Every structure is written in C-alpha cells, then in structure tokens.
Amino acid sequence: MGSQPAAFMSYSHFDDGGQLTQFRELLSAEVGAQLGEDFPIFQDRNDIAWGQHWQTRINDTLDAVTLLIPIITPRFFRSSPCQEELARFLNRERQLGRQDLILPVYYISAPQLDDPARREADELAPVLAARQWTDWRELRFEPFTSPVVRKALAQLAIRLRDSFWHPPAPPRPGTAGRVPAGAAPSLATAAEPATAAEPSAAGKGLETAKQGPPIRVVDAYGRGDHTTIGAAIAAARPGDRVLVRPGLYQEGVVLDKPLELFGDGPVGDIEVQARGSHALVFKANLGRVANLTLRQVGGDGKWYGVDIAQGRLELEGCAISSQHLACVAIRNGADARLRRNRIHDGKQGGVLVHDNGLGTLEDNDITGNTLSGVEIKTGGNPTLRRNQLHDNKQAGVLVHDNGLGTLEDNDITGNTLSGVVIKTGGNPTLRRNRINRNGYYGVRIYDGGRGVIEDNDLAANKQGPWNIAKDSEPNVTRAGNRE
C-alpha cells in the first residue's frame, strides 16, 4: 500500500450525515480518473473496526497513506482524534521534508479559524489557516450533481494529483553546492473595467539530505556552466537547481521539467527580457522561480509576462511586467503560488486567473496595470491574501463570467475605478480586506454578480462603499463591514 497513492480523510463523526461519505467517494473517483489508477481515500467509518483497537488502526492507516484531508468544522477542533491525526501528519511532513501533504477542506465556519484571537490561542489552528484550504462552506448546500460542485471536486482533485507528482525531496544544500544569500528553500521543503485578452528508504533519504540538489550556474559573461537560461534548463535533470547570475538574458524561458530557477544577486540586476514570446512559460508539474526580473517587451503575437498553464509553480520575489497581455496568467487548472512579487505596469492586467485556474497569491505588490490588478473569470478560483492592489487604472479586482475566488486581508486602494467589481455570475468571498480611496465605489456588483462580503473596511471611497444593482442584491451576503 505504501507505493500506491492514497489519502486519509480526518473528520468528526457527528458532522457526517452521509454527505461527507459521498464527498469522499466522488473525490476518490475523480483523482483516480486523473491519475489513471485507483486512488483510495480512507475514511475511518469504513476502514476502522470499532472497538478497543480503533486508535491503533488509525495510526496504521495513517502511516501507509500519503495525504491527509482534514474536514474543518467547529467539532474538528474539539475532537481529540482529529487533533492527534493532524499533529501526527505534521510530524510526517517534517520527516519527509514536505509542506504540501495536508489539504484542508473548510466545511463549516469555525471561530478557531475566523477569529484571530481564537486562532492564536489554538495550537493547530494557525497551521491550518496558513494552508491553502478548499472552501466548501457554501458548496455543502448544493447537490453533488451541481456543475459548480463537480468543477470544485475536479479542482481539488488536481491539487491532490499534483502532490503525488512532486519530485523526491532535495533538502537544503549542505556542504555540496552553493546557495545564494536569501534564496528560498529547496523545491520540496518548504465605470466598468475592460477584460483582458486571452491567448524512500530512510538511509537513502539521509544521504540525499547531505548532498543537496545539483546546481548549474548561468552567467551571461561565460563564467558559469552556461551562458543562457534555456541551455541550463535543457541540460538539467529534474530536481536540479539553476542559479542565474546578474546580466541581461534576452530569451523566453520555458520551464518544462521540475527545477528550481533562482536569481543569484539583486533582483533588478538579473533580467529576462522576451520579445515575441512569453518571458516565462511553465510546463511542468512542479517548480520554483525566485528573485528574477521577468519582462515581456512586445513583439508580434499575444504574450504574457508569465504563462502558467499546468502544475504548481512557486513564483517568489520576482519583478514581472508585460507589454502585451497580463503580467501573469494562471489557467487550465494550474495551481500556482505567487508570493512577494512586484507585478506592475502591464499593458493589460496584473494577474489573470481563468479557465479553472487556481492558485494562492500572498504578499504581492500589484500596481500600475492598465486594466485591473487581478481579473478572475471562467471558473478561476484563486485565494488572495495580504496583497497590495493599488493604483491600477481600472478596478483593483474584477470577478466576472462565473469566476470565484477568496480575498482575505488585502489592501485594495487608490485604483481608478472601483476597488472590487463583480458581475456576470462572478461569486467571490471577501473577508477582512481594506478597500479604501478608490475612484468610484468600494464594491460594485451588477449584471447577476454574487458574493459573500464580510468584515471589510469600505470607508473613504470617492462615490461610497457600495453600488449593488437590484438584480444582484438578493445574491449578495453582507455582514460586519465598516462603511
């Protein structure tokens, strides 16, 4: 069983009236279809013989499976078995050098997650809050035959599938290989706005930890292993690290294998400049790119600064701009992680999430883009936390054409039009955002827009906190907002 992909669903028995069992069955089938092989999800109600040995059976199963799917409810935090399973699996992640083996499903609102004071007082709640959890609080009222529910199941299945495609863990390098100062950990550790255009064995593990990932050095002046990034990627093997020294690299980078690509020096001195292509295309299941300037500077065709069409790219600490389409596009079910980037001065939008794209955007500075800072549409469902979305020439965030998304603790300020615009079936959740000093409204909703908008600061927008059309008013939940 240890070699077969599998997961364990951890939940309070009192929360299952049959729906969680059906959720497990459908998710198991969907992941199996995407993997092309059976994918069991162990549910203690089905797999554990009740009696004096039940705890032992949970531990035995937990040791054999790969992922943990905690079903988060208020009862979860009061369940000793659930807490023990989570703590045990956190220890398993540490042993494996992974941080992506726990995929929470937020099923019923819990004060341990929503209330900052309660969250900090709970030992494990901050860990869950820091993960990219799947929000099922509204979906649990929908039938499993609903297209929205089936699409959400497929997106969660993609996350599970991509976790299995994660390459073996190359821990942080020790004596072998040089790592640039400040580099991220190794790959396996840690009016109306316009819309954008689209185009294991333990012994072997210890040995690997000592060696670290192989490193290839790119130097534009010929003082490294390669003079172009493309040549280094072509020569690299999955799991390698590519260090890029200061210089101007006039090429479009295609990352088509699991690699780490790090700038080795000040980010402004390491520039990838692409004309007639995307500056970076991600075509692998997993990868990390950090500390680079990525500029799309025009040319014939339609190009993004960064195009992420599959897998999980971790994009960190980069400066990204585009003279064609959006600075960053996340699409086709890709589940990217964008952290601490400056995404600026795009000829269209800053970040476009569409066609079932997922992703987590945290602590980014998204500014000066011609259209909206972030645009979400056609099933896109990202999570935005602690970003600065300011001084964009249309909306801070535009959600439309059945886009979803969760926006929490962002600063959405000083945009030319409204802070957030929701229309044509867009249905995001906004919590604890500061949406201030925008040129029109704090939040504008019309043409069938929907949403949950709670505990946001909507003060000091030029034309007021709200503009909600009559056709959208019944579909909007509002509570606790400061106006």
N, C-alpha and C positions, 0 to 999 in steps of 0.2 A: 504493500500500500504506500510505502514511503516515496516510491518513484512516481506514483500516479498523482496528477494534480487534483487537489481536493480542498474543501474548506469546512469550517465548523461554525455553525450559527449559534450564538450565545444570546439568550433572551430569558425573560421572566415567564414562567409557565402561565401566569394569570393574564398575560397580555395576548395569549393566543386563543382566539375563538374559532380557529380554523383558517383564518386569513394568512397568518404567518407560515403555516404549513404549506398553503397553496403558493405563497410568495417563494418559499424555498424550492418547491418543485419546478415552478416556471423558470426561476433563475438558474437552477441546475441544468435544465434543458437548454436554455439559451447559451450558457457558457459552453456546454458540450457541443452545441452546433458550431460555435465559433472556433473551438479548439479542434473539432473533428474527432473527438473521442469522448467517452463518458466522463462526466465531471460530478462526482458525488459531493453533496453538501450535507454533512452530518448534523442531524437535529436530535438533541438528547431525548426528546419524546419518542423518537422512532428507534434510536440506536442504543439506548442505555437501559439495561434491565433494572427496574426499580427494586430497591432493597438496600441492604447494608453495604453493598459494593458499588453503589452508583457513583460516588466521587472518584473511585479508582478507575471506573470505566470512562469517565470524562477525561481524566488525565491520560489514560491510554490512547484514547482517540485524538486528543489534542497533540500528543507527541507525534502522531502519524500524519496529520493534515498539514496543509501549507498556509492557509489563510484563516483569519478569524473575522466573522461578520457579526459585530455586536448590534443588537436591535435596541436602540436607545429610547427609553421611556423613563418616567419617574420611578417605576418599580425596579428598573435595571440598577439604579444607584442604591436601592435598598436590598438588593439580592446579594448575599454573601457569595454564592456560587458564581454569579456573573462577575463580581469584582475579582474573585480568585482567578477565573479564566482569563480575564483581561490582564491582570498582573503577570500571570504565568506566560502569556503570549508576548507581552512587552519584554520579558526576560529572554524569550526565544528570539525576538528580533535582534536584541543586543548581541546574542551569541552568534547570530548569522551575519551581523553587520548590515542589517536591512532596516528600513524605516517605512516600508510600504506593504506590510503583511496584515495590517489591521484596517478594515474598510467599514467604518460605522454607517449604519442606516438610522437616521433620525426619524423615529416613528411617531412619538407623542412628545409634545413640548415638555421639557424638564427644567425646573429652576436651576438645577446644578449646571446647566449649560447656558441658559439665557440670562441669569442674574450674575453679574461679575463677582459680587461678594460671595455668593453661594459657590460659585465655580472655584474661586481661590481657596475656599475652605475645604473642598473635597480633594482627596489625594489624586484621584484618577481623572476627574472631570477636565482639568486643563489639558491632559494628554489627548482626550477625545476631541476637545474643542479645536486643537491645533491640527487635527487631521482633516482631510477633505471628505466630509461626510456627505452621504446622499440623503437629500431631504424628502422624506416620504409622508410628511405630516398632512399635506393636502391630498396626496395621491391615495392614501389609505381609505378615503371615502369614495373613490372611483372603482368601478368594476374592473376586474383583470382583463376583460375584453376591450377596454377603452384603448384607442390608439395611443393616447398620451402615456398610459401606464405601460403598454408594451414597448414603446420607444424608450421610456425611462429604464425598464428592465434591460433592454439591449445596451444602453449606455453604461449601466452598472456592470453588465457582463464584459464589456470592453475593458473596463478597469481591472476586473479580475483576470481576464485573459492576458493583459499586458504585464501584470505582476508575474505571471509564470514565464513570460518571455524575457524577464530581467536576466542579464548575464550573471555568471558567478561573481561573488563579491570580491573585488580587488580593494582591500583596505588601504588606508592612507599609507603612503610610502614611508619606509624607514630609512635605512642606510642606502638602499639601492634606488637611484633616481632622484632628481631634484624637483622640488615643488616651488612655484613662485610664491612670494610673500602674499598672504591674503587670499590664496586660491581656495576655492570651495572644496569640500571633502570629496573623496573618490566617488565614482558613479554609483556604487552600490551601498554607500553608507548613508549616509545621510540625505418764431413763426413756425415753420416746420422744417426740420433738418432734412437735408438730402441724404440719400442712402449710398453706400459705397458700391462700386462696381465689383464684379466677381471674375475673375478669370476661371559528493560530500563525505567525504571521510574526514574525521576530526584532525587527524595528523596532517593531511594534505592542506586543510584549511589554515593551520598554523604556519605551515611552510609558505603559503601564499601571502599571509599577512606580513611576513618578514621581507618578502621580495618586492611587494608593491607592483603596480601596473607598469609595463614597459612605457618609456617616454620617447617621443620623437620631437625634435626641435625644428621649427620653421624659422628661417632667418632670411629676410629679403636680400641681405648682402652676402649670402653664401657662407655664413659662419656656423651653420647648423647642419642638420641631416637633409633638409630640403629647402628650396627657395620659394615654393608655393604651397599653399594650404591644400590644394587639390592633390598634389603629388604625395603629401604626407598621408592624407586620408586613403589614397589608393594603396599605399604601401603598408598601412597599419592593419593590425588584426583586431577583431572585436575585443573590447575591454582596454585597448591601449589609450594612452593619454598623449595628446598633441599640444605642445607649447608653442605659441606664436609670439615671436619677439617683435619689438617696435618696428614699424615700417608701413608702407602703403602697399596693399595687396589688391591689384586690380583684377579681380576674378569673382565669379559667382561660385559660392561654396555649396557643394551637395554632400550632405552628411547621410550616407546610405548604409552605415553599419554602426553598432553600438560603440561609441567612442566618447571621450572627454576632449573638448577643444577649449583651451584656456589661453587668454592673453597674458603674456609674461612681462608686465610693465604697466605704466599709466594707460588707462583705457583710451584716452584721447590720442595716444601715440601709436595705437595698433588699429589700423583702419582697413576694413574690407570694403572696397568700392566696386559696385557692379553696374554696368551699363548694358541694357538689353537682356537682363536676366534678374532673377531674384538675388538679393545679396546672400541669403542663406535658404536652402531648401532642406527640410528634414524628412528623410525617407527610411528611417529605422524604427525599431520598436522601442528603443530607449537610448538616451544620450544626454549629454550636458555641454552647454556652451556658456562661457563666462568671460567677462572682462574684455570685450571687443567692441569696437565701433563698427556698426553694420549700416552701410549707406547704399541705397538704391538711387542712382543718379540719372535715370532716364533711359533713353534709347527706344527703339521700336518695340512694340508689343505692350502687354499689360503685366506689370510685375509688382510684387510685394517686396517690402524690405526683408521679411522673414515669412516663409510659407511652411506651415506645419499641417500636413495632411494625414498623418498617421502617428500612432505610438505616443510615447511620453517624452517630450523634450523638456529638460530643465534649462531655462534661459535666464541667466543671472548676471546682474551688474553690467549690462551692455547699454550702449547708446545706439538707438535704432531710428532711422528716418527713411522716407521713401518719396521719390519724385514721380511715382506713378499711382499705385493703388495704396491700400492701407499699409502702415508700417509693419504690422504683424497680422497674419491671418491664421486662424485655428479652425479646421474644418474636418468633415468626414469622420467624426468620432474620435479625432485626436484628443488627447488629454494632457495638455501642456502645463508646465509650471513656470510662470513668469514672476521673478522676484527681483526687486531693487533695480529695475531697468529705467532708463530715461527714454521714453517713446515720444518723439517730438517732431513737429513741423512736417507731418505727412501731407502730401498733396491731396489725399482724401482723408480717411480716418486714422485714428491711432491704432486701435485693435479691433479687428472684425472677427466675430465668432459666429459661424453659420454652418448650415448643413450638418446638424447634430454634433458640432464641435463642443468639447468640454473644456476643462482647464481650471486652474487656480491662479489668479493674479493677486500678488501681495506686495505691498510697499513699493509700487512703481510710481514714477512721476510721468504723467501722460498730459502733454501740454502742446499748445500751438498748432494743432492739426486743423486742416481746412474744413473737414466735416466734424463728426462727433468724436469725442475722446475714445469711447468704446461703443461699438454697434453690435447688437445681438439679434439674430433672426434665424428663421427656418430651422427651429429645433435646437439652436445653440443653447447651452446651459452651463455657463461658467460660474465660478464663485469669485467675487471681488472683495478683498479685504485690505483695509488700511492704505488704499491708493490715494494719490493726489491727482485729481482730474480737474484741470484748471486752464482757463484762457484758451479753450478750443473755440473755433469760430462758429460752431453751431451748438449742439447740445453737449453736456458732459457725458451722458449715457443715453443712447437710443435703443429701445427694445420694441421690435415690431415683427410682423409676419410670423407669429407663433414662436417667437423667441422666449426663452425663460431666463433663468439666472438668479443668483443670490448676491445681494450687495450689502456688506456689513462694514461699518466703521470706516467708511471712506470720506474724504473731503472733496466735495464736488462744488467748486466755487469759481466765480468770475468767468463763466462761459457766456458767449454772446447771446445765445437763445436760452432755453430753459435748462435747469440742472439735469433733470431726467424727463425724457419723453417716452410715453408708452402708447402704442396704437396697434391696430390690425391684428388683434389676438395676442399681442405681447403680454406676458404674465410673469413678471419678476417678483421677487420678495426683497423689500428694502428694510433694513433694520439698523438703527443707531448711526445713520450717516449724517454728516453735517453738509447741508445743501443750502448754500448761502451766496448772496451777492451775485446771482446770475442775472442776465439782462432781461429775461422775461419772468417765468414762474419758477418756483422751486421744483414742482412736479406738474407736468401736463399729461393728461390721459384723455384720449378721444378715439373715435372710429373703432369701437369694440375692444379697446385696451382693458386689461385687467391688472390685478396685483394685490399684494399684501404690503402695507406701508405702515410700519410701527416704530415708534420711539426715535424718530428722526428730528433733527433740528432744521426747520424750514424757514427760519427768520431771515429778514433783510434781503429778499429777492425783489427786484425792481417792480414787478407787477403783482406781487403777492405770493403766498405759499402754494396755492393750488389753482389749477384750471382743469376741471373734470367735466367732460361732456355728459349730457343726460343719458346717452346710450351706454356710457361706461360706468356711471355711478353705481348701479346695482352689483357690479362685478369687482368693486374695489373694497378691500377691508382696510380701515384706518383706525389706529389706536395709539394714544400716548405721544403724538407728535407735537413738537413745540412750534408754534406759528408766529 
